[in-house]
Amino acid sequence: MGVDAQLAVAATPLAALWLARAGDGAVCTDLEAMRAALAGVPVSVLQLSPPLARRVAGFGLRRIGELLALPRAGLGARLGKPLLLDLARALGELPDPQIDFVFPERFEQELELPAPVAAAPVLLFAARRLVAALAGWLEVRNGTLRQLVLHIDHGHGAATALPLAFSLPVHQASRIERVLRQGLEALHLSAPALGLRLGASDVEPRQGASHVLFEGAGQGREALAELLDRLAARLGPEAVRGLACHADHRPERASVAAARRGQVLPLALPPRPLWLLDSPKALREVRGRPQYGGPLTLVAGPERIESGWWDGADARRDYFVAVDGKACWLWIFRDSRAPGGWFLHGIFA
């Protein structure tokens, strides 16, 4: 992310912070060595307020050692008590307890653009920093997400929200960035962008997965999910549809058109054909045996399905797997309701 780290070791937190800002890489394992190191550190590492910094500079004080050489009472009278307290904490004369770090439960980060941007695709370069930070946050939390929102600030309270949705939970910056690219390319800005804000709150625990034995194995599901996400980002979420299981035993109602993140219900069912007829087709019957271009051979069944009494579409059927004279596998049923009869409902591949 283009951030440099500077380290220092000291006996107190505040002294370690000042020594790190000085950039000397000091390692002070006791108070005496720490005080000696602080003496040569510039006063600028204290990051005083501008009025106080000008006053210190007016006194000709350039290093912390020069501050410490002055009488404390006179120093406090001229520069204020807060500075004295900071010096005492840094030297170990006063306790300096630190608040335990609590990792944020919700990710939200802003970025001010160096210049107004009129074209949405150009925002991808700046948004990469936010995406990288989000990926790091997810890594630490061992989490994944299915959706997030990029807010584009236009100033004066105006903003454009760009929602991003994913078919499978994601945590990789590359996956997020590819979907973001498609969303920005399809977005028209109503006004120049002045800043970006990326937010995500609904985090799911990352599920462990076994590594594959052969290169490329198991990547089909991820590749398909990424393709669907990119299409939805470019064309809109309503333009990408799929099938989802529905809690109904009647085959014609067991699947519905749904968003691409339809959840598969964990139902233990006998084999089902992917090809169902729009409506069951009545079959001719000869001596009690169903016909479809000739007599059918029943190879599996019956499977009783009895459902729908509550919605007026009552079904009482005995399903069989049958084979016709051309070795085509069919899914047929015998209607238990009057007047009865055999019907073709599906064809196996």
DRENKOLVEX-566265 format. One record per residue (C-alpha): x, y, z negated; residue number from 1; residue in three letters. Coordinates in Angstrom, 1 decimal, m for minus. Example, Ala and Ser with C-alpha at 12.3 -4.5 7.8 and 13.67 -1.06 7.14 Angstrom:
DRENKOLVEX-566265
east|north|up|k|r
12.3|m4.5|m7.8|1|ALA
13.7|m1.1|m7.1|2|SER
end
This chain:
DRENKOLVEX-566265
east|north|up|k|r
0.0|0.0|0.0|1|MET
3.0|2.3|0.2|2|GLY
3.4|2.7|m3.6|3|VAL
6.8|2.6|m5.2|4|ASP
7.4|1.3|m8.7|5|ALA
9.9|2.8|m11.1|6|GLN
10.7|0.9|m14.2|7|LEU
12.3|1.8|m17.6|8|ALA
12.5|0.1|m21.0|9|VAL
12.3|2.0|m24.2|10|ALA
11.2|1.5|m27.9|11|ALA
8.1|3.6|m27.5|12|THR
5.5|3.7|m24.7|13|PRO
5.8|7.5|m24.1|14|LEU
9.6|7.4|m23.9|15|ALA
9.4|4.5|m21.4|16|ALA
7.0|6.5|m19.3|17|LEU
9.3|9.6|m19.3|18|TRP
12.4|7.5|m18.5|19|LEU
10.5|5.8|m15.7|20|ALA
9.5|9.1|m14.2|21|ARG
13.1|10.2|m14.3|22|ALA
13.9|7.2|m12.1|23|GLY
17.2|6.2|m13.7|24|ASP
16.1|2.7|m14.5|25|GLY
17.1|3.2|m18.1|26|ALA
17.0|0.2|m20.5|27|VAL
17.0|1.3|m24.1|28|CYS
16.5|m1.5|m26.6|29|THR
16.6|0.6|m29.8|30|ASP
15.6|4.0|m31.0|31|LEU
19.2|5.4|m31.0|32|GLU
19.9|4.5|m27.4|33|ALA
16.4|5.7|m26.4|34|MET
16.9|9.2|m28.0|35|ARG
20.3|9.5|m26.3|36|ALA
18.8|8.7|m22.9|37|ALA
15.9|11.1|m23.4|38|LEU
18.3|13.9|m24.1|39|ALA
19.4|14.1|m20.5|40|GLY
16.0|13.7|m18.9|41|VAL
14.5|16.8|m17.2|42|PRO
11.6|18.5|m18.9|43|VAL
9.6|18.1|m15.7|44|SER
8.9|14.4|m16.6|45|VAL
6.6|15.7|m19.4|46|LEU
4.3|17.0|m16.6|47|GLN
3.2|20.0|m18.7|48|LEU
0.4|22.2|m17.6|49|SER
1.5|25.0|m15.3|50|PRO
1.3|27.8|m17.9|51|PRO
3.2|25.8|m20.5|52|LEU
5.8|24.7|m17.9|53|ALA
6.4|28.3|m16.9|54|ARG
6.8|29.3|m20.6|55|ARG
9.3|26.4|m21.2|56|VAL
11.3|27.5|m18.1|57|ALA
11.2|31.1|m19.3|58|GLY
13.0|30.0|m22.4|59|PHE
15.7|28.4|m20.3|60|GLY
14.9|24.9|m21.4|61|LEU
15.7|22.3|m18.7|62|ARG
16.2|19.0|m20.5|63|ARG
14.4|17.2|m23.3|64|ILE
17.5|17.3|m25.4|65|GLY
17.4|21.1|m25.4|66|GLU
13.8|21.0|m26.6|67|LEU
14.8|18.6|m29.4|68|LEU
17.7|20.8|m30.5|69|ALA
15.3|23.7|m31.4|70|LEU
13.6|23.9|m34.9|71|PRO
10.3|22.1|m34.8|72|ARG
8.4|24.8|m36.6|73|ALA
9.4|27.6|m34.2|74|GLY
8.9|25.2|m31.2|75|LEU
5.4|24.5|m32.3|76|GLY
4.6|28.2|m32.8|77|ALA
5.7|29.1|m29.3|78|ARG
4.7|26.0|m27.3|79|LEU
1.8|24.5|m29.2|80|GLY
1.2|21.6|m31.5|81|LYS
0.3|19.0|m28.7|82|PRO
3.8|19.2|m27.3|83|LEU
5.3|18.6|m30.8|84|LEU
3.0|15.5|m31.3|85|LEU
4.1|14.1|m27.9|86|ASP
7.8|14.5|m28.8|87|LEU
7.2|12.8|m32.2|88|ALA
5.4|9.9|m30.5|89|ARG
8.2|9.5|m27.9|90|ALA
10.9|9.5|m30.6|91|LEU
9.0|6.9|m32.7|92|GLY
8.3|9.3|m35.6|93|GLU
4.5|8.9|m35.1|94|LEU
2.6|5.7|m34.2|95|PRO
1.4|5.6|m30.6|96|ASP
m1.2|2.7|m30.3|97|PRO
m2.2|1.9|m26.7|98|GLN
m5.7|0.9|m25.6|99|ILE
m5.9|m2.6|m24.2|100|ASP
m6.3|m2.6|m20.4|101|PHE
m9.7|m3.9|m19.3|102|VAL
m9.9|m4.9|m15.6|103|PHE
m12.8|m3.0|m14.0|104|PRO
m15.9|m5.1|m13.3|105|GLU
m16.8|m3.1|m10.3|106|ARG
m14.5|m2.0|m7.4|107|PHE
m14.9|1.6|m6.3|108|GLU
m12.1|3.6|m4.7|109|GLN
m12.0|6.9|m2.8|110|GLU
m9.6|8.3|m0.2|111|LEU
m9.5|11.9|1.0|112|GLU
m8.6|12.2|4.6|113|LEU
m5.7|14.6|5.6|114|PRO
m7.8|16.1|8.3|115|ALA
m11.5|15.8|9.5|116|PRO
m12.1|12.8|11.8|117|VAL
m14.9|13.0|14.4|118|ALA
m14.7|9.4|15.8|119|ALA
m15.6|6.5|13.5|120|ALA
m13.2|4.0|15.0|121|PRO
m10.3|6.3|14.0|122|VAL
m11.3|5.8|10.3|123|LEU
m10.0|2.2|10.4|124|LEU
m6.4|3.3|9.8|125|PHE
m7.3|5.1|6.6|126|ALA
m9.8|2.4|5.5|127|ALA
m7.1|m0.2|5.6|128|ARG
m5.7|1.2|2.3|129|ARG
m9.0|0.8|0.6|130|LEU
m9.5|m2.8|2.0|131|VAL
m6.0|m3.7|0.8|132|ALA
m6.9|m2.4|m2.7|133|ALA
m10.1|m4.4|m2.7|134|LEU
m8.4|m7.6|m1.7|135|ALA
m6.0|m7.1|m4.5|136|GLY
m8.8|m6.5|m6.9|137|TRP
m10.6|m9.7|m5.7|138|LEU
m7.3|m11.7|m6.0|139|GLU
m6.9|m10.7|m9.7|140|VAL
m10.5|m11.5|m10.5|141|ARG
m10.3|m14.7|m8.5|142|ASN
m13.5|m13.6|m6.8|143|GLY
m15.2|m13.3|m3.5|144|THR
m18.0|m11.2|m2.1|145|LEU
m20.7|m11.4|0.6|146|ARG
m21.3|m7.7|1.1|147|GLN
m19.8|m4.2|0.5|148|LEU
m20.5|m0.7|1.5|149|VAL
m18.1|1.9|3.0|150|LEU
m19.3|5.5|2.3|151|HIS
m18.1|8.1|4.8|152|ILE
m18.2|11.6|3.2|153|ASP
m19.0|14.6|5.4|154|HIS
m18.9|17.2|2.7|155|GLY
m21.7|19.3|1.1|156|HIS
m23.3|16.1|m0.3|157|GLY
m23.8|14.4|3.1|158|ALA
m22.5|10.9|3.6|159|ALA
m22.9|7.9|5.9|160|THR
m23.2|4.4|4.5|161|ALA
m21.8|1.5|6.5|162|LEU
m22.9|m1.8|4.9|163|PRO
m20.8|m4.9|5.7|164|LEU
m22.2|m8.4|5.2|165|ALA
m20.5|m11.8|5.5|166|PHE
m21.9|m15.2|6.2|167|SER
m19.5|m16.9|3.8|168|LEU
m17.9|m15.4|0.7|169|PRO
m14.6|m13.6|1.6|170|VAL
m11.6|m12.3|m0.2|171|HIS
m9.0|m11.9|2.5|172|GLN
m8.2|m8.4|3.7|173|ALA
m7.9|m9.6|7.3|174|SER
m11.5|m11.0|7.3|175|ARG
m12.9|m7.8|5.8|176|ILE
m10.9|m5.6|8.2|177|GLU
m12.1|m7.4|11.3|178|ARG
m15.7|m7.0|10.4|179|VAL
m15.1|m3.4|9.4|180|LEU
m13.5|m2.7|12.8|181|ARG
m16.7|m3.9|14.6|182|GLN
m18.9|m1.8|12.3|183|GLY
m16.9|1.4|12.9|184|LEU
m16.8|0.9|16.7|185|GLU
m20.6|0.7|16.8|186|ALA
m21.1|3.7|14.4|187|LEU
m21.8|7.3|15.5|188|HIS
m20.8|10.0|13.0|189|LEU
m23.3|12.8|12.6|190|SER
m20.5|15.1|11.4|191|ALA
m16.7|14.9|11.0|192|PRO
m15.5|12.6|8.1|193|ALA
m13.6|14.2|5.3|194|LEU
m13.2|11.2|3.0|195|GLY
m13.9|7.5|2.4|196|LEU
m15.2|5.5|m0.5|197|ARG
m15.4|1.7|m0.7|198|LEU
m17.5|0.0|m3.3|199|GLY
m18.3|m3.6|m4.2|200|ALA
m20.0|m5.0|m7.3|201|SER
m21.7|m8.4|m6.5|202|ASP
m18.7|m10.6|m7.0|203|VAL
m18.9|m14.4|m6.9|204|GLU
m16.4|m16.8|m8.4|205|PRO
m14.0|m18.2|m5.8|206|ARG
m14.6|m21.9|m5.2|207|GLN
m11.6|m24.1|m5.0|208|GLY
m11.0|m26.1|m1.8|209|ALA
m8.6|m28.9|m0.9|210|SER
m5.9|m28.2|1.5|211|HIS
m6.2|m29.9|4.9|212|VAL
m3.9|m32.7|6.0|213|LEU
m3.7|m31.7|9.7|214|PHE
m3.2|m28.2|11.0|215|GLU
m6.4|m26.6|12.2|216|GLY
m8.7|m29.1|10.4|217|ALA
m11.7|m27.6|8.7|218|GLY
m11.4|m24.2|10.3|219|GLN
m14.5|m24.5|12.5|220|GLY
m16.9|m23.3|9.7|221|ARG
m14.7|m20.3|8.9|222|GLU
m14.3|m19.4|12.5|223|ALA
m18.0|m19.6|13.1|224|LEU
m18.8|m17.5|10.1|225|ALA
m16.3|m14.8|11.2|226|GLU
m17.8|m14.7|14.7|227|LEU
m21.3|m14.3|13.2|228|LEU
m20.1|m11.5|10.9|229|ASP
m18.5|m9.6|13.8|230|ARG
m21.6|m10.0|16.0|231|LEU
m23.8|m8.7|13.2|232|ALA
m21.5|m5.7|12.5|233|ALA
m21.5|m4.8|16.2|234|ARG
m25.1|m5.6|17.1|235|LEU
m26.9|m5.1|13.7|236|GLY
m27.9|m7.7|11.1|237|PRO
m31.3|m8.3|12.7|238|GLU
m29.8|m9.3|16.0|239|ALA
m28.1|m12.4|14.6|240|VAL
m30.5|m15.1|13.5|241|ARG
m30.2|m18.7|12.5|242|GLY
m32.1|m21.6|10.9|243|LEU
m32.6|m22.2|7.2|244|ALA
m34.1|m25.1|5.4|245|CYS
m37.5|m24.5|3.8|246|HIS
m38.9|m26.4|0.9|247|ALA
m41.7|m28.2|2.8|248|ASP
m41.8|m31.9|3.6|249|HIS
m43.8|m31.3|6.8|250|ARG
m41.1|m31.4|9.6|251|PRO
m42.6|m28.6|11.6|252|GLU
m42.4|m26.4|8.5|253|ARG
m39.1|m27.6|7.0|254|ALA
m37.0|m25.1|8.9|255|SER
m37.6|m21.4|9.5|256|VAL
m35.9|m18.6|11.4|257|ALA
m33.8|m16.7|8.9|258|ALA
m30.8|m14.4|8.5|259|ALA
m27.5|m16.1|9.2|260|ARG
m26.8|m16.8|5.5|261|ARG
m29.7|m19.3|5.2|262|GLY
m29.1|m21.6|2.2|263|GLN
m29.2|m25.3|2.9|264|VAL
m31.4|m27.1|0.4|265|LEU
m29.9|m30.2|m1.2|266|PRO
m32.6|m32.6|m0.1|267|LEU
m31.8|m36.3|0.3|268|ALA
m33.8|m37.2|3.4|269|LEU
m33.7|m40.0|6.0|270|PRO
m32.3|m39.1|9.4|271|PRO
m34.0|m36.3|11.2|272|ARG
m33.9|m35.4|14.9|273|PRO
m32.7|m31.9|15.7|274|LEU
m35.2|m31.7|18.6|275|TRP
m38.7|m31.4|17.4|276|LEU
m41.6|m30.9|19.9|277|LEU
m43.5|m27.7|19.6|278|ASP
m46.5|m29.8|18.6|279|SER
m46.8|m33.6|18.2|280|PRO
m47.7|m35.3|21.5|281|LYS
m50.4|m38.0|21.4|282|ALA
m49.2|m41.5|22.5|283|LEU
m51.1|m44.1|24.3|284|ARG
m51.7|m47.3|22.3|285|GLU
m52.0|m50.9|23.6|286|VAL
m53.0|m53.6|21.2|287|ARG
m51.9|m51.4|18.3|288|GLY
m48.4|m50.8|19.8|289|ARG
m47.4|m47.2|20.8|290|PRO
m46.5|m46.6|24.4|291|GLN
m44.1|m44.0|25.9|292|TYR
m43.2|m44.9|29.4|293|GLY
m43.7|m48.5|28.2|294|GLY
m43.9|m50.2|24.8|295|PRO
m41.9|m48.8|22.0|296|LEU
m39.8|m50.8|19.6|297|THR
m39.9|m49.7|15.9|298|LEU
m36.5|m49.9|14.4|299|VAL
m36.9|m48.0|11.1|300|ALA
m39.7|m46.9|8.9|301|GLY
m42.3|m46.3|7.7|302|PRO
m41.5|m43.0|5.9|303|GLU
m44.7|m41.6|4.3|304|ARG
m45.1|m37.8|4.4|305|ILE
m48.2|m36.5|2.7|306|GLU
m48.3|m32.8|2.0|307|SER
m50.1|m29.5|2.8|308|GLY
m53.4|m30.0|1.0|309|TRP
m53.0|m26.5|m0.6|310|TRP
m52.8|m24.5|2.6|311|ASP
m55.4|m26.1|4.9|312|GLY
m52.8|m27.9|7.1|313|ALA
m53.0|m31.3|5.4|314|ASP
m50.7|m34.0|6.8|315|ALA
m50.7|m37.7|6.0|316|ARG
m48.3|m39.5|8.3|317|ARG
m46.2|m42.6|8.5|318|ASP
m43.0|m41.8|10.4|319|TYR
m40.9|m44.4|12.4|320|PHE
m37.7|m44.4|14.4|321|VAL
m38.5|m46.0|17.7|322|ALA
m36.6|m46.9|20.9|323|VAL
m38.1|m46.8|24.4|324|ASP
m37.2|m48.9|27.5|325|GLY
m34.4|m46.4|28.4|326|LYS
m32.7|m46.8|25.0|327|ALA
m33.9|m43.3|24.0|328|CYS
m34.4|m42.9|20.2|329|TRP
m37.6|m41.2|19.3|330|LEU
m39.3|m40.1|16.1|331|TRP
m42.9|m41.0|16.0|332|ILE
m45.7|m41.1|13.4|333|PHE
m49.0|m42.8|12.9|334|ARG
m51.7|m40.3|11.6|335|ASP
m53.4|m41.8|8.5|336|SER
m56.3|m39.4|8.9|337|ARG
m59.3|m40.1|11.1|338|ALA
m59.3|m40.6|14.0|339|PRO
m55.7|m41.8|13.5|340|GLY
m53.4|m42.6|16.4|341|GLY
m49.7|m42.5|17.3|342|TRP
m47.8|m39.2|18.0|343|PHE
m44.3|m38.3|19.3|344|LEU
m42.8|m35.6|17.1|345|HIS
m39.0|m35.6|17.8|346|GLY
m36.2|m36.9|20.0|347|ILE
m32.8|m37.9|18.7|348|PHE
m29.7|m36.9|20.5|349|ALA
end
